[in-house]
Amino acid sequence: MPAKPQLAFIGGGTMAEALIKGLLSQGLFEPSALLVSDPLEARLDSLRETYGIQTTTENLKTVEAETLVFAVKPPQLPDVLREVGPHWRPTCMGLSIVAGFRLDLFAPFFPQGTPPLVRAMPNTPCVIGEGITAIAPNPDVSREQLDLARAIFKAVGEVLELPEHYFDAVTGLSGSGPAYVTLIIEALIEAGVQQGLPRRISRELVCQTVKGATMLVQQSGKHPAELKEQVTTPAGTTAAGLHVLEQAAIRATLSDAVSAATERSKALAPAATPAPRN
Ligand SMILES: NC(=O)c1ccc[n+]([C@@H]2O[C@H](COP(=O)([O-])OP(=O)(O)OC[C@H]3O[C@@H](n4cnc5c(N)ncnc54)[C@H](OP(=O)(O)O)[C@@H]3O)[C@@H](O)[C@H]2O)c1
């Protein structure tokens, strides 16, 4: 008979796999302590063969776990909650990574009272252990459970505990941010090619420059403007390039992008919350 799972996932997609990989590589759980539920047998076969974890196509089997991660897409969550909510054990902590689904929206799905719940907003670099995840607990989460939630997301990057009212802004900044940065990386690589650099060389120059500049900001503790000034010689090459970026309103454009994504996150929430069926 399979061991009772400690940590279960409903939805075995990209983010669930990133977490499973991180948790196993950090040794936080034994493979046999993890259970994933997903409708697609082929997907489950692949997860079981790659990681040696338990799998099922029956969501109800996950309610045996001590902690249950909701890792489905926003429109799928209400159906999942209708299925598992009435069978929830009060001691089980729910972790939701579902975008836009606020903690207060869970209550109607749990007839015996809202369980301990943590809302989390990870981002795609979690797939390589370099993500950043914001977490917000409801008042029913114990100190030990919050520590466990923090450890789970720490396995795939950095973790920040934040008030939930920041989550739309977090979604617009770090949730969508990897796409903004990869767009900038793509554009810079093309710019290098336009100047005659071989594509492979341009890619290497850009990737290491973005990585190095990021680490410089993190490790120096200096304001980014100060670091920028250090490389900007009067009438020099960098000054000429920066002038073009400022003329193109790069700051306002990035600010507008984050604002649009934040507004989109706010608009997602009501669409994701149909009332439970009786
Ligand atoms: N990817 C990101 O960067 C990111 C960042 C932050 C937050 N998130 C959030 O993380 C969640 C998961 O994202 P993802 O990228 O991992 O999505 P995904 O790859 O589409 O994974 C979702 C999985 O859930 C399965 N599923 C669908 N209905 C189900 C049901 N009723 N019961 C059990 N499993 C079901 C899907 O199967 P089918 O494919 O067969 O439908 C799919 O395998 C989303 O809510 C998203 O908002 C994602």
The ligand as an ORCA input file, in Angstrom:
! r2SCAN-3c Opt
* xyz 0 1
  N       3.579     29.461    -14.925
  C       3.850     30.545    -14.208
  O       4.774     31.303    -14.442
  C       3.022     30.898    -13.019
  C       3.446     31.895    -12.156
  C       2.678     32.197    -11.052
  C       1.494     31.516    -10.808
  N       1.097     30.570    -11.695
  C      -0.173     29.889    -11.441
  O       0.100     28.527    -11.275
  C      -1.034     27.788    -11.702
  C      -0.555     26.649    -12.560
  O       0.160     27.184    -13.667
  P       0.955     26.232    -14.656
  O       1.731     27.130    -15.540
  O       1.642     25.155    -13.880
  O      -0.298     25.612    -15.467
  P      -0.352     24.264    -16.305
  O       1.003     23.894    -16.796
  O      -1.475     24.420    -17.290
  O      -0.775     23.178    -15.203
  C      -2.097     22.993    -14.749
  C      -2.363     21.492    -14.705
  O      -3.602     21.254    -14.038
  C      -4.279     20.218    -14.753
  N      -5.732     20.256    -14.466
  C      -6.720     20.853    -15.157
  N      -7.899     20.648    -14.560
  C      -7.662     19.888    -13.467
  C      -8.500     19.328    -12.453
  N      -9.816     19.551    -12.423
  N      -7.914     18.603    -11.496
  C      -6.576     18.386    -11.493
  N      -5.746     18.880    -12.419
  C      -6.275     19.629    -13.403
  C      -3.974     20.550    -16.197
  O      -4.257     19.469    -17.031
  P      -4.717     19.781    -18.547
  O      -3.520     20.403    -19.209
  O      -5.078     18.435    -19.068
  O      -5.867     20.748    -18.450
  C      -2.472     20.884    -16.104
  O      -1.681     19.710    -16.166
  C      -1.956     28.770    -12.439
  O      -3.094     29.050    -11.653
  C      -1.143     30.000    -12.602
  O      -1.951     31.173    -12.445
  C       1.832     30.215    -12.783
*
